[in-house]
Amino acid sequence: MSAAGIWAVVPVKAFSRAKSRLAAAFPADLRQALVRAMLEDVLAALAGVEGLAGYAVATGEPEARLIAARHGARVLADADHGLNETLAAAARTLKVEGAGGMLVLPGDIPAVTTAEIVRLLAGHGEGRAVSLVAAHDGQGTNALLASPPDAIDFAFGPGSFMAHRAAAERLGIVPSIGAFPGMAVDLDTPADIARLARRPMGPRTWRLLEDEGLLRPPRRTGRGASGVSFYGR
């Protein structure tokens, strides 16, 4: 399917409430800096996708609104009743405006690339269709593309990947499910940083993690580099 008519939406909660599962390992200022860096890297990846109708940040966080403006992204209101309600409101708005579909990407997948997003769009079905990308653990949903925007009910939360798949199938839609290694890696726990470090990632997130001493420089073994690894804190 062509990207024409599809809007990408990145939902962002209040920075003060973000990444609570990292709270035991990292102070609040580092967690918030990480959220900012990852959001900017995701928006930069979206900016490189030709043909999208547009991309937006759904948030009530003032700083996220400023970041969206810097990246040329539209701001959609946060419904203030949770993630699924916020996305449902965004889908209704976009459908009324005539959008053909809506791609939901979380703001904490800094290894996502423009090329992956383009490939996801290219593999999306015609007509009423759903495409899904699972998180690395197979439980969460790290991308959901629906056409029309409200094709299925959003079910983000624990076990959302299977919930979204089942919701599509109940409507007679066979979802497209693909492997997208960068898109699949989100960052919720210290162990996720180790996993993320094994992949190329957006420059802002990389720079922050490196500055904080969370990434080792590449070590050379023989003729090749072994890559980066995690410094535990």
Backbone bond lengths (Angstrom), bond angles and torsions (degrees), N, CA, C in turn:
res aa  C-N    CA-C-N  psi(-1)  N-CA   C-N-CA  omega(-1)  CA-C   N-CA-C  phi
1 M - - - 1.468 - - 1.522 109.53 -
2 S 1.321 116.34 142.50 1.459 120.19 176.44 1.521 110.03 -69.05
3 A 1.349 115.71 149.62 1.461 120.36 176.78 1.518 111.48 -71.74
4 A 1.332 116.96 -15.09 1.460 120.01 -178.93 1.523 109.97 -58.17
5 G 1.303 116.07 132.64 1.464 120.59 179.21 1.512 114.14 89.25
6 I 1.336 118.38 -5.24 1.461 121.52 -179.20 1.524 110.02 -102.34
7 W 1.314 115.21 130.26 1.463 122.35 173.98 1.521 109.03 -103.04
8 A 1.315 116.70 137.80 1.464 122.08 171.73 1.520 108.72 -96.72
9 V 1.320 116.32 137.00 1.468 122.06 -179.23 1.521 109.16 -127.25
10 V 1.319 115.95 127.45 1.464 122.33 177.85 1.524 107.76 -112.62
11 P 1.333 118.28 108.21 1.473 119.74 178.31 1.523 110.67 -79.94
12 V 1.330 116.65 138.46 1.463 121.27 -177.99 1.525 109.00 -136.17
13 K 1.330 116.29 122.47 1.463 119.52 177.38 1.527 109.71 -82.15
14 A 1.311 116.72 173.26 1.465 121.44 177.39 1.518 109.74 -56.89
15 F 1.329 117.27 133.23 1.452 120.93 -176.64 1.529 111.64 -58.52
16 S 1.310 117.32 -32.48 1.465 120.20 -178.58 1.527 112.36 -66.47
17 R 1.321 117.03 -20.11 1.474 121.04 -179.42 1.523 112.40 -105.58
18 A 1.326 117.61 3.15 1.457 120.75 -172.93 1.527 111.84 -82.90
19 K 1.310 114.89 147.53 1.465 123.41 172.44 1.525 113.26 56.94
20 S 1.316 115.54 47.72 1.460 119.99 -178.57 1.530 111.83 -65.54
21 R 1.328 117.49 -25.85 1.464 119.55 -179.52 1.530 112.67 -73.86
22 L 1.328 116.23 -9.45 1.462 120.43 174.39 1.536 111.96 -94.97
23 A 1.335 116.20 -0.61 1.465 119.83 -171.52 1.525 112.93 -62.13
24 A 1.325 117.41 -33.02 1.463 119.58 -178.69 1.523 112.21 -71.01
25 A 1.328 116.61 -22.03 1.465 120.30 -175.59 1.519 113.22 -105.53
26 F 1.333 117.39 -29.98 1.456 120.25 -172.63 1.526 110.67 -130.24
27 P 1.347 117.39 142.56 1.466 120.21 177.34 1.524 111.39 -69.44
28 A 1.324 114.84 164.61 1.467 120.40 -174.84 1.519 112.21 -60.33
29 D 1.350 117.95 -39.43 1.456 118.72 -177.35 1.521 112.09 -65.26
30 L 1.342 117.78 -35.83 1.468 120.66 177.31 1.518 110.62 -70.49
31 R 1.325 117.51 -40.76 1.464 120.02 178.93 1.530 110.35 -61.13
32 Q 1.322 116.55 -42.91 1.458 119.50 -179.64 1.525 111.62 -68.44
33 A 1.332 117.17 -37.70 1.462 120.32 176.33 1.526 110.33 -63.19
34 L 1.312 116.45 -37.15 1.463 120.85 179.14 1.523 110.97 -66.46
35 V 1.328 116.67 -42.04 1.464 120.50 177.30 1.529 110.50 -60.28
36 R 1.320 117.08 -43.49 1.468 120.48 178.95 1.526 111.14 -61.50
37 A 1.330 115.85 -47.59 1.462 120.25 -176.94 1.526 111.03 -62.87
38 M 1.324 117.27 -44.53 1.468 120.08 -178.99 1.520 110.91 -64.96
39 L 1.326 117.37 -42.61 1.457 120.34 178.83 1.521 110.76 -58.87
40 E 1.321 116.72 -43.87 1.463 119.43 -179.56 1.525 111.02 -64.08
41 D 1.331 117.51 -38.86 1.460 119.84 179.24 1.529 111.82 -67.14
42 V 1.326 117.52 -38.94 1.470 120.08 177.37 1.528 110.33 -64.89
43 L 1.335 117.06 -44.05 1.461 119.85 179.61 1.527 111.37 -65.31
44 A 1.326 117.24 -35.35 1.459 119.97 177.48 1.523 110.81 -64.78
45 A 1.335 117.33 -38.35 1.466 120.37 176.98 1.522 110.59 -64.60
46 L 1.314 117.53 -41.20 1.470 120.82 178.24 1.521 112.00 -65.66
47 A 1.325 116.68 -36.17 1.465 120.17 -178.17 1.512 111.94 -61.77
48 G 1.338 117.17 -24.72 1.462 120.27 -179.56 1.510 114.54 -85.23
49 V 1.335 118.44 -3.55 1.466 121.58 -177.34 1.522 109.36 -85.05
50 E 1.308 116.67 113.05 1.459 120.19 179.85 1.520 110.72 -76.81
51 G 1.307 115.95 139.90 1.450 120.73 172.43 1.506 116.09 95.14
52 L 1.347 118.05 -12.75 1.461 118.51 175.32 1.527 109.57 -59.83
53 A 1.321 116.27 142.44 1.458 118.86 174.97 1.516 110.89 -63.39
54 G 1.325 116.53 -29.00 1.451 121.57 178.53 1.511 109.89 165.28
55 Y 1.313 115.99 174.77 1.460 119.97 175.40 1.520 108.10 -140.56
56 A 1.324 114.30 149.46 1.459 120.30 -170.96 1.510 110.66 -141.36
57 V 1.320 115.55 157.99 1.457 123.10 171.73 1.525 107.06 -112.69
58 A 1.326 116.37 125.75 1.468 121.10 177.63 1.519 107.43 -99.55
59 T 1.320 117.01 108.46 1.455 119.28 -171.52 1.521 111.60 -161.11
60 G 1.323 114.46 157.58 1.451 120.98 168.54 1.506 111.02 -112.39
61 E 1.345 116.71 3.62 1.461 122.84 -178.39 1.527 110.11 -80.62
62 P 1.335 117.96 118.02 1.474 119.93 -176.65 1.525 113.73 -57.26
63 E 1.328 117.21 -41.01 1.463 118.49 -178.47 1.522 111.67 -68.93
64 A 1.324 117.17 -34.50 1.467 119.83 176.65 1.521 110.47 -65.13
65 R 1.315 116.76 -33.80 1.465 120.09 176.15 1.527 110.87 -63.75
66 L 1.320 116.92 -40.11 1.465 120.42 178.08 1.520 111.31 -66.35
67 I 1.333 116.59 -40.47 1.462 120.49 177.70 1.524 109.76 -63.28
68 A 1.332 116.87 -42.71 1.466 120.46 178.07 1.521 111.01 -58.21
69 A 1.325 115.93 -44.16 1.464 119.90 -179.32 1.524 111.05 -62.18
70 R 1.338 117.20 -40.07 1.469 120.36 179.67 1.522 111.99 -63.29
71 H 1.313 116.31 -29.26 1.467 120.52 -177.79 1.525 112.60 -98.91
72 G 1.306 116.98 9.69 1.457 119.73 178.16 1.511 114.37 72.71
73 A 1.323 117.33 22.08 1.461 121.47 -179.19 1.518 110.90 -94.66
74 R 1.287 115.08 145.78 1.457 121.87 173.85 1.533 109.28 -73.92
75 V 1.307 117.39 153.91 1.461 121.47 175.01 1.521 108.87 -111.45
76 L 1.321 115.39 126.87 1.461 122.09 173.69 1.526 108.07 -109.36
77 A 1.294 116.23 149.31 1.466 120.60 -174.97 1.520 111.49 -68.47
78 D 1.307 115.61 145.12 1.456 123.15 169.53 1.527 106.71 -82.98
79 A 1.332 116.48 126.83 1.460 120.05 -178.02 1.526 112.44 -69.13
80 D 1.346 117.42 -12.32 1.459 122.93 178.43 1.524 112.24 61.81
81 H 1.334 116.17 22.86 1.461 120.26 176.95 1.521 110.50 -129.86
82 G 1.322 117.38 20.90 1.454 119.88 179.56 1.517 112.53 110.45
83 L 1.324 114.30 166.38 1.459 121.54 -174.55 1.521 112.58 -62.89
84 N 1.310 117.65 -48.03 1.472 119.47 -175.41 1.520 111.95 -65.84
85 E 1.314 116.65 -36.83 1.461 119.94 177.38 1.529 110.81 -67.81
86 T 1.330 116.03 -38.54 1.463 120.04 178.07 1.524 110.59 -62.63
87 L 1.324 116.58 -43.76 1.462 120.03 -179.86 1.522 111.85 -69.32
88 A 1.317 116.77 -37.14 1.468 119.18 177.20 1.523 110.79 -62.66
89 A 1.339 116.75 -39.74 1.468 120.54 177.89 1.525 110.62 -65.49
90 A 1.341 116.72 -40.53 1.459 120.29 177.82 1.522 110.64 -63.08
91 A 1.336 116.65 -41.79 1.457 120.72 179.88 1.527 111.26 -62.95
92 R 1.325 116.49 -41.07 1.471 119.41 178.84 1.528 110.66 -63.38
93 T 1.328 116.04 -44.29 1.466 120.28 179.77 1.520 110.93 -60.03
94 L 1.327 116.33 -48.04 1.464 120.69 -176.97 1.533 111.29 -67.33
95 K 1.329 117.18 -36.58 1.465 119.31 178.97 1.523 110.78 -65.33
96 V 1.338 116.41 -43.15 1.467 120.00 178.08 1.518 110.78 -60.07
97 E 1.339 116.02 -34.44 1.461 120.35 179.87 1.522 113.39 -79.51
98 G 1.327 116.78 -4.10 1.455 120.17 176.22 1.508 115.53 95.38
99 A 1.326 118.48 12.37 1.459 120.60 179.08 1.522 110.55 -64.75
100 G 1.323 116.23 142.08 1.454 120.54 -179.99 1.510 113.45 -82.01
101 G 1.328 117.35 -22.76 1.455 120.63 -178.53 1.508 111.31 -167.48
102 M 1.326 115.55 169.56 1.460 121.27 179.19 1.520 109.26 -136.71
103 L 1.323 115.54 127.95 1.458 122.63 175.91 1.520 108.48 -104.11
104 V 1.320 116.76 120.17 1.457 121.67 177.61 1.524 108.74 -98.55
105 L 1.320 116.00 122.13 1.464 122.05 174.46 1.518 108.47 -124.60
106 P 1.329 119.07 132.54 1.458 119.83 174.81 1.515 110.30 -71.66
107 G 1.309 116.00 161.07 1.460 120.54 -178.34 1.510 114.05 -88.22
108 D 1.362 117.58 5.89 1.468 119.73 -175.60 1.526 112.17 -118.17
109 I 1.336 115.89 36.71 1.473 119.71 178.05 1.536 108.63 -121.79
110 P 1.338 117.49 69.59 1.465 120.37 -171.36 1.519 114.98 -70.13
111 A 1.342 118.22 -7.37 1.465 120.05 176.20 1.524 112.17 -90.62
112 V 1.327 117.52 -0.71 1.467 119.51 177.80 1.524 109.21 -64.37
113 T 1.327 116.20 144.58 1.458 120.92 179.93 1.520 110.42 -120.95
114 T 1.315 114.72 158.35 1.463 119.88 174.21 1.517 110.26 -57.25
115 A 1.334 116.98 -41.54 1.468 120.74 -178.47 1.521 111.36 -61.18
116 E 1.334 118.17 -39.02 1.462 120.12 178.29 1.521 111.16 -65.29
117 I 1.317 116.38 -42.84 1.462 119.28 179.73 1.528 110.45 -62.70
118 V 1.326 116.59 -42.64 1.466 120.89 178.00 1.529 110.23 -60.09
119 R 1.327 116.89 -42.98 1.468 120.23 -179.92 1.528 111.63 -66.77
120 L 1.313 117.45 -37.94 1.464 120.43 176.74 1.521 110.64 -62.05
121 L 1.325 116.63 -45.16 1.462 120.75 179.24 1.530 111.22 -63.22
122 A 1.325 116.51 -40.68 1.466 120.67 -177.37 1.521 111.82 -66.06
123 G 1.324 117.25 -30.17 1.458 120.58 -178.56 1.514 114.37 -89.18
124 H 1.329 117.13 -0.62 1.467 120.79 -178.20 1.523 110.14 -74.27
125 G 1.322 116.10 141.18 1.452 120.95 -176.32 1.523 113.77 -72.87
126 E 1.312 114.79 165.92 1.464 120.96 176.00 1.525 109.85 -84.10
127 G 1.314 115.76 158.77 1.461 120.60 177.74 1.518 111.66 68.56
128 R 1.332 115.47 -143.62 1.471 120.15 179.45 1.515 108.00 -75.38
129 A 1.328 117.18 115.43 1.468 119.64 -171.48 1.518 110.67 -151.15
130 V 1.332 114.24 156.37 1.464 122.03 177.55 1.523 108.50 -136.98
131 S 1.324 116.85 134.02 1.461 122.51 172.56 1.525 108.11 -122.26
132 L 1.340 116.14 139.42 1.461 121.27 -176.02 1.524 110.94 -131.01
133 V 1.318 115.17 145.01 1.466 121.84 171.89 1.521 107.25 -127.64
134 A 1.324 116.22 123.22 1.461 120.89 -179.48 1.522 110.94 -80.56
135 A 1.323 115.70 151.66 1.456 120.85 169.37 1.525 108.91 -68.07
136 H 1.314 116.77 167.09 1.462 121.10 -175.23 1.522 112.64 -59.20
137 D 1.336 117.49 -25.57 1.465 120.14 -179.33 1.517 112.76 -86.85
138 G 1.336 116.71 -2.24 1.459 120.78 -179.76 1.508 114.25 76.55
139 Q 1.325 117.94 1.46 1.455 122.07 -176.41 1.531 112.63 -101.07
140 G 1.312 116.16 -49.95 1.458 120.23 -177.50 1.516 112.64 -83.23
141 T 1.332 115.43 171.46 1.464 122.67 177.54 1.523 107.89 -113.27
142 N 1.328 117.03 116.12 1.458 120.38 -178.24 1.519 113.52 -100.02
143 A 1.310 117.04 -4.29 1.469 121.53 168.85 1.513 108.05 -160.85
144 L 1.311 114.71 139.05 1.464 121.01 176.01 1.522 107.59 -138.81
145 L 1.325 115.90 119.17 1.462 122.01 178.08 1.516 108.07 -115.22
146 A 1.318 116.69 119.92 1.456 121.81 -177.07 1.516 110.42 -126.58
147 S 1.313 115.71 134.90 1.460 119.82 172.36 1.529 108.55 -134.29
148 P 1.346 115.32 124.69 1.462 128.54 -2.46 1.532 111.44 -65.24
149 P 1.332 118.24 176.26 1.464 119.72 -174.98 1.517 115.01 -55.81
150 D 1.326 117.37 -30.79 1.464 121.20 -178.37 1.529 111.74 -105.05
151 A 1.333 117.01 32.16 1.461 120.58 -175.83 1.521 112.68 -58.80
152 I 1.341 117.36 -36.86 1.467 120.41 176.77 1.519 109.43 -135.26
153 D 1.322 115.10 163.43 1.461 120.10 174.75 1.528 109.33 -76.05
154 F 1.314 116.17 139.49 1.461 120.47 178.99 1.526 109.69 -79.22
155 A 1.337 115.05 139.16 1.467 120.70 -176.02 1.518 110.45 -136.92
156 F 1.332 117.24 41.45 1.455 120.37 179.90 1.519 110.04 -66.41
157 G 1.328 114.71 142.56 1.452 122.29 -174.40 1.515 107.76 141.50
158 P 1.344 118.59 -170.80 1.457 120.59 179.49 1.526 112.12 -55.53
159 G 1.333 116.27 131.88 1.462 120.74 178.70 1.513 114.45 70.11
160 S 1.328 117.46 24.75 1.470 119.28 -172.59 1.526 113.56 -67.77
161 F 1.333 117.78 -29.00 1.462 118.08 -177.44 1.530 110.64 -61.99
162 M 1.317 116.95 -49.90 1.466 119.58 179.35 1.524 110.95 -67.10
163 A 1.335 117.14 -34.24 1.468 120.00 178.40 1.525 110.80 -64.47
164 H 1.339 117.15 -43.22 1.461 119.95 178.69 1.529 111.42 -67.24
165 R 1.317 115.95 -40.08 1.468 119.48 178.20 1.526 110.74 -61.66
166 A 1.328 116.12 -45.15 1.465 120.33 -179.95 1.525 111.21 -65.59
167 A 1.341 117.23 -38.20 1.462 120.59 179.72 1.518 110.69 -62.98
168 A 1.331 117.24 -41.13 1.466 120.58 177.87 1.526 110.74 -65.05
169 E 1.323 116.53 -44.64 1.463 120.32 -176.86 1.522 111.89 -66.42
170 R 1.327 117.46 -32.87 1.467 119.75 176.70 1.524 111.55 -62.75
171 L 1.323 116.17 -26.80 1.462 121.25 179.36 1.523 112.14 -92.27
172 G 1.330 116.73 6.41 1.459 120.40 -179.83 1.515 113.71 80.82
173 I 1.332 117.44 16.15 1.464 121.74 179.24 1.528 108.34 -102.07
174 V 1.326 116.19 125.26 1.458 120.69 173.46 1.523 106.84 -90.43
175 P 1.335 118.14 108.14 1.468 119.21 -174.49 1.520 112.27 -70.34
176 S 1.308 115.22 146.15 1.457 121.22 172.33 1.526 108.03 -82.17
177 I 1.326 116.32 126.79 1.462 121.48 -177.30 1.526 108.29 -127.16
178 G 1.320 116.45 119.82 1.452 119.99 -177.10 1.515 112.12 -126.86
179 A 1.334 114.84 168.07 1.467 121.47 177.97 1.524 108.90 -97.41
180 F 1.321 116.47 120.84 1.462 122.63 -179.63 1.529 107.08 -134.06
181 P 1.333 117.78 91.05 1.470 120.96 -170.21 1.518 114.92 -57.98
182 G 1.330 118.40 -40.48 1.457 120.08 179.54 1.513 111.78 -71.22
183 M 1.314 116.08 -43.13 1.457 121.83 -178.85 1.531 111.13 -65.22
184 A 1.315 116.85 -27.76 1.468 121.07 -174.59 1.521 113.35 -75.68
185 V 1.331 118.24 -15.82 1.467 120.61 -174.08 1.524 110.11 -96.85
186 D 1.319 116.02 109.88 1.463 120.22 172.99 1.527 108.23 -105.26
187 L 1.315 115.82 175.77 1.460 119.42 -174.57 1.521 109.07 -129.34
188 D 1.325 115.18 102.17 1.461 121.09 179.43 1.519 113.12 -123.44
189 T 1.334 117.13 -25.84 1.457 121.44 -175.38 1.529 109.46 -132.86
190 P 1.343 117.87 163.55 1.464 119.48 175.47 1.523 112.98 -56.01
191 A 1.337 117.49 -35.30 1.467 119.99 178.42 1.524 111.37 -62.56
192 D 1.327 116.90 -30.51 1.466 120.06 178.52 1.527 111.49 -66.65
193 I 1.332 117.20 -29.00 1.461 119.46 177.82 1.521 109.73 -65.48
194 A 1.329 117.00 -41.31 1.464 120.66 176.68 1.524 110.55 -60.79
195 R 1.313 116.36 -42.22 1.465 121.15 179.06 1.521 110.77 -65.81
196 L 1.320 116.09 -43.74 1.456 121.29 -179.84 1.523 111.16 -63.81
197 A 1.319 116.34 -35.47 1.468 120.64 -176.66 1.518 112.60 -64.49
198 R 1.327 117.00 -17.63 1.463 119.85 179.62 1.523 112.63 -83.63
199 R 1.348 116.40 -1.86 1.460 120.59 -178.25 1.524 109.88 -124.07
200 P 1.347 117.09 154.98 1.462 118.30 168.33 1.524 108.77 -60.94
201 M 1.312 116.96 144.55 1.462 119.45 178.68 1.518 109.25 -140.13
202 G 1.321 116.10 170.98 1.451 120.73 -179.57 1.522 111.55 -59.36
203 P 1.326 117.52 147.14 1.470 120.72 -172.67 1.518 114.84 -63.86
204 R 1.328 118.61 -31.50 1.463 119.94 -178.12 1.524 110.94 -70.78
205 T 1.331 115.65 -42.85 1.461 119.17 178.06 1.515 110.70 -66.63
206 W 1.322 116.16 -43.18 1.460 120.01 178.54 1.528 110.92 -58.24
207 R 1.309 116.64 -47.64 1.458 120.77 -176.87 1.529 110.94 -62.06
208 L 1.335 116.77 -41.79 1.459 120.04 -179.66 1.522 110.94 -64.74
209 L 1.330 117.09 -47.93 1.454 120.18 -179.35 1.529 111.41 -63.64
210 E 1.325 115.38 -38.24 1.458 118.85 178.21 1.530 110.97 -66.90
211 D 1.331 116.95 -44.42 1.468 120.83 179.96 1.524 111.47 -62.04
212 E 1.328 117.00 -31.44 1.465 121.29 -179.15 1.523 112.44 -84.78
213 G 1.327 116.55 1.75 1.461 119.74 179.14 1.504 114.46 76.32
214 L 1.331 117.10 22.28 1.462 120.98 -177.86 1.517 113.34 -94.90
215 L 1.321 117.23 -3.92 1.457 121.33 177.89 1.523 108.73 -127.07
216 R 1.310 115.95 132.88 1.452 119.72 173.59 1.514 109.69 -84.32
217 P 1.321 117.92 146.66 1.453 119.41 172.70 1.524 110.27 -63.90
218 P 1.336 117.41 157.03 1.469 119.36 179.19 1.523 111.13 -58.76
219 R 1.346 115.88 139.09 1.455 121.23 173.23 1.519 107.95 -106.62
220 R 1.300 117.63 132.76 1.453 121.26 -177.35 1.519 109.59 -89.80
221 T 1.331 114.87 133.59 1.459 120.70 174.93 1.509 106.62 -128.45
222 G 1.307 117.04 116.25 1.459 119.34 -175.82 1.513 110.20 65.23
223 R 1.339 116.69 -127.67 1.455 121.11 -177.22 1.519 112.42 -96.18
224 G 1.341 117.94 -4.20 1.460 119.85 -176.09 1.506 111.41 -121.81
225 A 1.341 115.68 165.39 1.457 120.54 177.31 1.506 109.24 -95.49
226 S 1.319 115.61 143.51 1.463 119.18 -179.17 1.509 112.07 -83.65
227 G 1.328 118.29 -8.58 1.456 121.04 179.57 1.511 111.59 91.90
228 V 1.327 115.98 -164.15 1.451 120.52 -176.04 1.509 110.27 -104.79
229 S 1.311 116.11 160.54 1.455 119.83 177.76 1.520 108.71 -141.73
230 F 1.316 114.23 173.32 1.460 121.23 -170.27 1.526 111.28 -93.45
231 Y 1.312 115.80 132.31 1.460 120.54 168.49 1.518 107.83 -90.26
232 G 1.275 120.03 112.29 1.449 119.78 176.08 1.518 111.11 -64.99
233 R 1.345 116.24 149.36 1.459 120.15 177.68 1.511 110.05 -114.53
